[in-house]
Amino acid sequence: MILGVSTRNFPRSLEPLEETVKEKATAKSSVSRRFVARTEAQMEGFLTRPLGERDFPVLMLDGTGFGDHTLVVALGINAQGHKDVLGVAEGSTENEAVCRRLLANLVDRGLSVERARLFVLDGGKGLRKAVRGIFGDWALVHRCQLHKIRNVVEHLPQGKRAWAKAAMRKAYTSDTSEKARRRLLDLARSLAAHPGAVASLREGLEETLTLLSLGVGGALARTLATTNPIENLQGTLKRVSRNVKRWHHGRMALRWAATGLLEARKTFRRVKGYRDLPALLKTLEVRIDPKNEDRNVAEEVA
């Protein structure tokens, strides 16, 4: 069924049996019950597995549509650049309660709170409030630049959208955060006739420049600048669930999502630019706790 065989066509996908062997448990209802039981157990194991012995200094959080439901996915990246899906929570929207439930679940399973960590988020306020509420000053937030561009251009007429999009992309590829900030503020002044776009551009502007302020560039910056790694999972989720026509309840959506995410994990590769992660993590630790810089200097002298 994960490969797309429907319960109705399941018997046709099997090898033919000898005439003396009686076929059983291939009816649509039987296959469905067996699939639900197997994926239910798989989901429970996936959402409760311990995280205490694993370290993920970079976390990406984003909401994705799944039928009529919204699923908030947490994707972790370890110091070696390997990705893993850490958890998923279901709700009607990306509100703070859903995001807190997801993050609290990660902490209950052993994810350390007192660790300098970079969070890459979309523009949802619920996500940011949840991160601040649980991880506090240990978290440094980077807002997805792609989401920010989308939000800004939605407030503009069609004739100005391509131009504004190009200007924002040019700003985000600047050498320094100061240069990027100056270009974005210049764009805001030129869009004065569109107050909605200006407000959207200025809202959270500094957090879209977090990676630049940390000195991250090249392939790693392109990887972490957006929540694309999570959005790329949507293709697998849609493929796995393409035969589902009715979503009866949220647990069904969560079960199918967990099944799709486990399937997607099989194709995960290291993030591009992973060799620059050690330098990023050292800079991140200094940004979170300036005393770390003194410790690093002392260690080098010793």
URLIN-V964142 format. One record per residue. PHI is phi in whole degrees, -180 to 180 (* if undefined). Layout:
{{PHI} {PHI}}
//
This chain:
{{*} {-64} {-85} {107} {-79} {-79} {-63} {-67} {-98} {-57} {-58} {-71} {-86} {-91} {-68} {-65} {-94} {-67} {-62} {-82} {-100} {-89} {-77} {-151} {60} {-114} {-67} {-55} {-67} {-66} {-63} {-62} {-62} {-67} {-66} {-62} {-63} {-67} {-73} {-64} {-65} {-65} {-65} {-60} {-66} {-67} {-86} {-122} {-65} {-70} {-120} {-60} {-93} {-120} {-122} {-128} {-71} {-123} {-124} {-112} {-128} {-158} {-97} {-135} {-77} {-142} {66} {-94} {-114} {-109} {-115} {-98} {-108} {-110} {-114} {-102} {-126} {-87} {-67} {-94} {92} {-85} {-98} {-158} {-81} {-92} {-176} {-152} {-130} {-108} {-164} {-82} {-145} {-85} {-82} {-62} {-62} {-65} {-66} {-63} {-62} {-65} {-67} {-62} {-63} {-64} {-67} {-61} {-87} {117} {-68} {-68} {-88} {-83} {-153} {-58} {-144} {-101} {-109} {-103} {-123} {-81} {-85} {-68} {-70} {-62} {-62} {-65} {-63} {-65} {-62} {-64} {-67} {-100} {-102} {55} {-75} {-78} {-105} {-115} {-102} {-118} {-86} {-59} {-70} {-67} {-63} {-63} {-61} {-61} {-63} {-69} {-69} {-63} {-92} {-111} {-68} {-55} {-66} {-109} {-68} {-63} {-64} {-66} {-62} {-64} {-66} {-69} {-63} {-64} {-64} {-71} {-98} {-67} {-72} {-132} {-68} {-64} {-66} {-64} {-61} {-63} {-67} {-69} {-69} {-63} {-65} {-61} {-67} {-75} {-103} {-56} {-73} {-127} {-59} {-64} {-67} {-64} {-63} {-66} {-67} {-75} {-67} {68} {-56} {-62} {-74} {-79} {-110} {-58} {-63} {-63} {-68} {-88} {79} {-84} {-142} {65} {-65} {-65} {-63} {-66} {-72} {-93} {-70} {-135} {-93} {-55} {-56} {-78} {-63} {-67} {-68} {-60} {-61} {-68} {-61} {-68} {-66} {-65} {-103} {-66} {-89} {-79} {-104} {-134} {-100} {-75} {-164} {-65} {-66} {-63} {-62} {-65} {-66} {-67} {-64} {-61} {-63} {-66} {-67} {-65} {-67} {-66} {-59} {-65} {-107} {-64} {-126} {-61} {-70} {-69} {85} {-62} {-66} {-90} {-64} {-56} {-66} {-62} {-67} {-66} {-65} {-63} {-63} {-68} {-65} {-72} {-137} {-55} {-64} {-63} {-65} {-63} {-65} {-64} {-64} {-63} {-67} {-66} {-65} {-65}}
//
